[in-house]
Amino acid sequence: MTLATTVGTVALPAPVMTASGTAGHGTELVAYGALAALGAVVVKSLAAAPWPGNPAPRLHPAAGGGMVNHVGLQGPGVAAWREHDLPGLAASGARVVASLWGRTVDEFAEAAALLAGAPAVVAVEVNVSCPNLEDRSRMFAHSATATAEAVDACAAAGVPRWAKLSPNAGNLCEIAGAALGAGAEALTLVNTLLAAGVDVDGRRAWNGGLSGPPLHAVALRAVRDCRRAFPDAGIVGVGGVASGREALALLMAGADAVQVGTATFADPRAPWKVQGELARWCRRRRVRRLRDVVGAAA
Ligand SMILES: Cc1cc2nc3c(=O)[nH]c(=O)nc-3n(C[C@H](O)[C@H](O)[C@H](O)COP(=O)(O)O)c2cc1C
C-alpha cells in the first residue's frame, strides 16, 4: 500500500502536512515524530522583513472545540529564517513548504526573491489572507485581482506556487481561478474563517480567525467546489483535521493531500497520528494506493 501523492508537480511520499502557523518556523515538532515521514512541513508565514505579530492573549477557545486566534503573522523574515531555521529543517530530511505573505504586491515579490534557491523548499504557499495596504487594507484573498497579483509576484521564488485561500470569499471559485491563471499549480483550502469571541464575565470581545472542528465542513465544501471547477489543479485540504477520518473526508472530497493545524496544539503528535490512522484505514479496506480514494466523493 502506498500513501504517495502529488500536489501539482510536487511528489510527496505521504499526504499529511503540518498547517502553516501551527508547527512553528523550524524543527519545533521534531521531538514528537520524524519530520521526513510527513508529506511536508509547512512553516508559519514569512514576510520579507521580521514582523512582531499581536500581543498576548492570542488564542481563545471557541464553541464546538474550535479556536479563535489573532496571533498575527509573527515571523523572523525570510533571510533570518534561511539562516537560523531552514538548515535544521533541511537536515531533518523534511520537504519544506515556505508560506509567504506581504502587505503589498512588492512585499510578496521581495519575500519570494529572498527565498529563491533555498534548499529543501519544494513549494511556496502564498498566504493571501492578509491586508492589502494598496486596497484600503482589504484582504488580498477577498479580491481575484489582488490574489492573482500576489501569486504572480511569488514566481520569483522559483518553485511551484500553492495559493492558500480564504473561506470568507463568497466567490471562492472565481478567486481560485484567478490564482491558477496567475501560475499557481495548487490551491490550499482553507485558511481560518473571520470570527469573534466574547468573554461574558469580563465583558470583553476579540476578533480573529476560527479554526479546528467547526471549520471542517467549510473546508470540505471549498475542496468539493474547487475540485469540480478545476479537475486538474492540485488541491490541499485543511480545516478541522484531527483524525484519519477527517483527512479521508477531505481526500474523498477531492484533495490530493491534507494539513493538520489546530489539532497539533492539543496533541503535538497529531500529524503523525492522522497519517497512521489514514494508512490503517486503507490497509483494512485493501486500498492499495491512496490516490484511489482521492475524489471518490467529489
Ligand atoms: C494559531 C494559528 C496560527 C496560524 N497562522 C497561519 C499563518 O501564519 N499562515 C497561514 O497561511 N495560516 C495560518 N493559520 C491557519 C492554518 O494554517 C489553517 O489554515 C487553519 O487553522 C485551518 O486548519 P485547522 O482547523 O486544522 O487549524 C493559523 C492557524 C492558527 C490556529
The ligand as a MOL file (V3000), in Angstrom:
LIG
                    3D

  0  0  0     0  0            999 V3000
M  V30 BEGIN CTAB
M  V30 COUNTS 31 33 0 0 0
M  V30 BEGIN ATOM
M  V30 1 C -2.5860 29.8870 15.8130 0
M  V30 2 C -2.7440 29.8030 14.3320 0
M  V30 3 C -1.8420 30.4650 13.5040 0
M  V30 4 C -1.9660 30.4000 12.1160 0
M  V30 5 N -1.0570 31.0470 11.3310 0
M  V30 6 C -1.1450 30.9330 9.9820 0
M  V30 7 C -0.1650 31.5250 9.1370 0
M  V30 8 O 0.8210 32.1200 9.5840 0
M  V30 9 N -0.3150 31.3990 7.7940 0
M  V30 10 C -1.3710 30.7100 7.2250 0
M  V30 11 O -1.4510 30.6220 5.9940 0
M  V30 12 N -2.3010 30.1270 8.0140 0
M  V30 13 C -2.2120 30.2170 9.3590 0
M  V30 14 N -3.1300 29.5940 10.1500 0
M  V30 15 C -4.2370 28.8410 9.5180 0
M  V30 16 C -3.9250 27.3460 9.4510 0
M  V30 17 O -2.8050 27.0820 8.6560 0
M  V30 18 C -5.1350 26.5670 8.8880 0
M  V30 19 O -5.3960 27.0190 7.5820 0
M  V30 20 C -6.3990 26.7580 9.7140 0
M  V30 21 O -6.1030 26.8350 11.1040 0
M  V30 22 C -7.3950 25.6090 9.4860 0
M  V30 23 O -6.8450 24.3680 9.8520 0
M  V30 24 P -7.0960 23.6760 11.2950 0
M  V30 25 O -8.5670 23.7080 11.5310 0
M  V30 26 O -6.5390 22.2890 11.1430 0
M  V30 27 O -6.3570 24.5020 12.2780 0
M  V30 28 C -3.0240 29.6540 11.5460 0
M  V30 29 C -3.9200 28.9670 12.3720 0
M  V30 30 C -3.7960 29.0310 13.7520 0
M  V30 31 C -4.7820 28.2870 14.6120 0
M  V30 END ATOM
M  V30 BEGIN BOND
M  V30 1 1 1 2
M  V30 2 1 2 3
M  V30 3 2 2 30
M  V30 4 2 3 4
M  V30 5 1 4 5
M  V30 6 1 4 28
M  V30 7 2 5 6
M  V30 8 1 6 7
M  V30 9 1 6 13
M  V30 10 2 7 8
M  V30 11 1 7 9
M  V30 12 1 9 10
M  V30 13 2 10 11
M  V30 14 1 10 12
M  V30 15 2 12 13
M  V30 16 1 13 14
M  V30 17 1 14 15
M  V30 18 1 14 28
M  V30 19 1 15 16
M  V30 20 1 16 17
M  V30 21 1 16 18
M  V30 22 1 18 19
M  V30 23 1 18 20
M  V30 24 1 20 21
M  V30 25 1 20 22
M  V30 26 1 22 23
M  V30 27 1 23 24
M  V30 28 2 24 25
M  V30 29 1 24 26
M  V30 30 1 24 27
M  V30 31 2 28 29
M  V30 32 1 29 30
M  V30 33 1 30 31
M  V30 END BOND
M  V30 END CTAB
M  END
